Amino acid sequence: MSTAVSPTGGRGGWLRRASGVARYVLTCWKLNLAATMEYRASFFMLAGMMFVNNCIWLVFWAIFFHRFPAVNGWELRDVMLLWGISAGGFGWANVLFGNFTRIAPIVANGELDVFLTHPKPLLINVLVSRMSLTAMGDFLFGLAIYALVGEHTWTGAAKYALGLLISGLLFLFVTLAAGTLAFFFGNAEGMASQLFNALVSLSTYPADIFKGTARIVLFTVLPAGFISYAPIGLLRRFDAVFVWFAAAAVAAFGLLAVVLFHVGLRRYTSGNRIAMRG
């Protein structure tokens, strides 16, 4: 009896499927970018407004640190890097996976019907089908902060890129997990929105100002601490323990989000929605 592996299965088949998904994702990104560039004035206006909005917040922080030069060891440069990592991480995640903040309304309104008819992996298909215009301003703001106050060495650039990666993935997975609550509680848009806003807000304040229970929550249930402590534990001095815990948090929330989505999908009922994607 022959034991040869079929050329359509095994490792080769898995690689072909992965390659096909990767090509599909790249095509979606190209189409999203092309659609965005159809309205260049709107794109530059929205992205520019978000960039300016972030700068205004830094002006307030500069005024604060002019009065109090250091707070629990944090200086103005640290807070600027914190905002760069937080805004930049959110920016790239929302540019590439623009629907991760809209999972709750998509589920509640029956909009998944449009994606269920496609042969591509459902979750990836949903996430990459939209690109945020304003988020590009956030990402460019993150790059500008690095150019302004970052460590301009290969090591410094690598650490900052790692901070952006951790930040973006945490925003993506935590918000996705919150959005999947719509499978279980119906219209959970308000709940998911509150959790998302809390994550964004807490990730822009120095982690060391939180103590006791609030600090525990910041590094567990709502892991904004792994973003807000990055200027100290990753950029100022490389704390391997912090980085490993941050990576573990990313993996844990990523697994949680994917599991909740697929478990919740079994409870999904069609909204009888008829629509076309352009």
C-alpha positions in Angstrom: 0.0 0.0 0.0 1.4 3.4 -0.9 1.8 5.9 1.9 2.7 8.9 -0.3 1.1 12.2 0.7 -1.2 13.6 -1.9 0.2 16.7 -3.6 -3.0 18.6 -2.8 -2.7 17.9 0.9 -0.2 17.9 3.7 2.2 20.7 4.2 2.2 21.7 0.5 -1.6 22.1 0.6 -1.4 24.2 3.8 1.3 26.4 2.3 -0.8 27.0 -0.9 -3.9 27.9 1.2 -1.8 30.3 3.3 -0.3 31.8 0.2 -3.8 32.3 -1.3 -5.0 34.0 1.9 -2.0 36.3 1.9 -2.5 37.3 -1.7 -6.2 38.0 -1.0 -5.3 40.2 2.0 -2.8 42.1 -0.1 -5.3 42.6 -2.8 -7.9 43.9 -0.3 -5.3 46.4 1.1 -4.5 47.6 -2.4 -8.2 48.1 -3.3 -8.9 49.8 0.0 -6.0 52.2 -0.6 -7.1 52.9 -4.2 -10.7 53.6 -3.0 -9.3 56.0 -0.3 -7.2 57.8 -2.9 -10.3 58.5 -4.9 -11.1 61.1 -2.3 -7.7 62.6 -1.7 -8.9 65.9 -0.2 -11.1 64.1 2.4 -8.3 61.6 3.2 -5.6 64.3 3.8 -8.1 66.4 5.8 -9.2 63.6 8.1 -5.7 62.2 8.6 -4.3 65.7 9.1 -7.0 66.6 11.7 -6.2 63.4 13.7 -2.4 64.3 13.5 -3.1 67.8 14.8 -5.5 66.4 17.5 -2.7 64.3 18.9 -0.3 67.2 18.8 -2.7 69.3 20.8 -2.8 66.7 23.6 1.0 66.8 23.7 0.9 70.6 24.1 -1.2 70.1 27.3 1.4 67.5 28.5 4.2 70.0 27.8 2.5 72.6 29.9 2.0 70.1 32.7 5.7 69.0 32.7 6.8 72.6 32.5 5.2 73.0 36.0 6.2 69.5 37.2 9.4 68.3 35.4 9.0 64.7 36.5 6.1 62.5 37.7 7.0 59.2 39.3 10.2 59.1 37.2 8.4 60.1 33.9 9.5 63.0 31.9 8.0 64.8 28.9 10.0 62.7 26.5 8.6 59.5 28.0 5.1 60.7 27.6 5.7 61.8 24.0 7.0 58.3 23.2 4.0 56.8 25.0 1.7 58.8 22.8 3.7 57.8 19.7 3.5 54.1 20.5 -0.2 54.3 21.5 -1.3 56.4 18.5 1.0 54.7 16.0 0.0 51.2 17.1 -3.7 52.0 16.9 -3.0 53.7 13.6 -1.5 50.8 11.7 -4.0 48.3 13.1 -6.9 50.5 12.0 -5.4 51.1 8.6 -4.8 47.4 7.8 -7.8 45.9 9.7 -10.3 48.7 9.8 -13.3 46.7 10.8 -11.9 45.6 14.2 -13.7 48.5 15.9 -17.0 47.6 14.1 -17.4 44.0 14.9 -20.3 44.6 17.4 -22.5 46.5 14.9 -21.6 44.2 12.1 -22.9 41.2 14.1 -25.9 43.0 15.6 -27.1 44.3 12.2 -26.7 41.0 10.4 -24.0 42.4 8.1 -22.0 39.1 8.4 -24.3 37.7 5.8 -22.3 39.5 3.1 -19.0 37.8 4.2 -20.4 34.3 4.9 -20.9 33.7 1.2 -17.2 34.2 0.5 -14.8 31.3 0.4 -12.0 33.1 2.3 -11.5 32.8 6.1 -14.4 34.8 7.6 -12.6 36.7 10.3 -9.8 37.9 8.1 -12.2 38.8 5.4 -14.2 40.9 7.8 -11.2 42.7 9.3 -9.4 43.6 6.0 -12.6 44.8 4.2 -12.3 48.3 5.5 -9.5 50.9 5.9 -9.7 53.9 8.3 -8.9 57.3 6.9 -8.2 59.0 10.2 -6.0 56.2 11.4 -3.3 57.1 8.9 -2.9 60.4 10.8 -2.3 58.4 14.0 0.3 56.2 12.4 2.1 59.1 10.9 2.0 60.9 14.2 3.7 57.8 15.8 6.5 58.0 13.2 6.9 61.7 13.7 7.3 61.3 17.5 10.1 58.7 16.9 11.8 61.1 14.5 11.5 63.9 17.0 12.5 62.2 20.3 13.3 58.6 19.6 16.6 56.8 19.8 18.0 57.0 16.3 19.9 53.8 16.2 19.1 50.4 14.7 18.4 49.1 18.2 16.3 52.1 19.0 14.3 51.7 15.8 13.8 48.0 16.4 12.5 48.6 20.0 10.2 51.3 18.8 8.8 49.0 16.0 8.3 46.3 18.6 6.4 48.8 20.7 4.2 49.7 17.8 3.6 46.0 17.0 2.6 45.2 20.6 0.4 48.2 20.9 -1.4 47.6 17.6 -2.0 43.9 18.3 -3.4 44.6 21.8 -5.8 47.2 20.4 -6.8 44.8 17.7 -7.4 41.7 19.8 -8.9 43.4 22.9 -11.4 45.4 20.8 -12.2 42.3 18.7 -12.9 40.3 21.8 -15.2 43.0 23.1 -17.0 43.2 19.8 -17.7 39.5 19.8 -20.0 40.0 22.9 -22.6 40.9 20.3 -22.9 37.2 19.5 -24.0 36.5 23.1 -25.8 39.7 24.2 -27.3 41.0 21.0 -26.7 44.7 20.6 -23.5 45.0 22.6 -22.2 48.0 20.6 -22.4 50.3 23.7 -20.5 47.9 25.9 -17.8 47.2 23.2 -17.5 51.0 22.6 -17.0 51.7 26.3 -14.3 49.0 26.6 -12.5 50.3 23.5 -12.6 53.9 24.8 -11.3 52.8 28.2 -8.4 51.0 26.5 -7.5 54.0 24.4 -7.8 56.5 27.3 -5.8 54.4 29.8 -3.0 53.7 27.2 -2.2 57.4 27.0 -1.4 57.9 30.7 1.9 56.9 32.4 1.4 53.4 33.9 3.1 54.4 37.1 0.4 56.8 38.2 -1.9 53.8 38.8 -1.6 51.8 42.0 -3.3 48.9 43.7 -6.3 47.3 42.1 -6.3 49.8 39.2 -2.8 48.7 38.3 -3.7 45.0 38.4 -6.7 45.7 36.0 -4.3 47.7 33.8 -2.1 44.6 33.2 -4.8 41.9 33.1 -8.5 42.6 32.2 -7.8 45.7 30.2 -4.1 45.4 29.3 -3.5 49.1 28.5 -0.5 48.9 30.9 1.5 46.9 28.3 1.2 49.9 26.1 1.6 52.7 28.6 4.6 51.2 30.3 6.5 50.6 27.0 8.5 53.9 27.2 10.1 52.7 30.4 10.1 48.9 30.1 11.0 48.7 26.5 12.5 52.0 25.2 14.4 53.6 28.2 15.7 50.3 29.4 15.0 46.9 27.9 13.1 44.9 30.5 13.0 41.3 29.2 10.4 40.3 31.8 8.1 43.1 30.7 8.5 42.3 27.0 7.8 38.6 27.6 4.7 39.4 29.6 3.5 41.8 26.9 4.0 39.1 24.3 2.1 36.6 26.4 -0.8 39.2 26.8 -0.9 39.6 23.0 -1.0 35.8 22.5 -3.7 35.4 25.2 -6.0 38.1 24.0 -5.5 37.0 20.4 -6.5 33.4 21.2 -9.4 34.7 23.3 -10.7 36.9 20.5 -10.5 34.2 17.8 -12.1 31.6 20.1 -14.9 34.0 21.1 -15.6 34.9 17.5 -15.9 31.3 16.3 -17.9 30.1 19.3 -20.2 33.1 18.9 -20.5 32.5 15.2 -22.5 29.3 16.0 -25.1 31.5 17.7 -25.3 33.9 14.8 -28.6 34.2 13.0 -28.9 35.7 9.6 -30.2 39.2 9.2 -31.5 38.4 5.7 -29.3 41.2 4.4 -28.8 41.7 0.7 -25.7 43.8 -0.1 -22.8 44.1 -2.5 -19.2 44.9 -1.7 -17.6 47.3 -4.2 
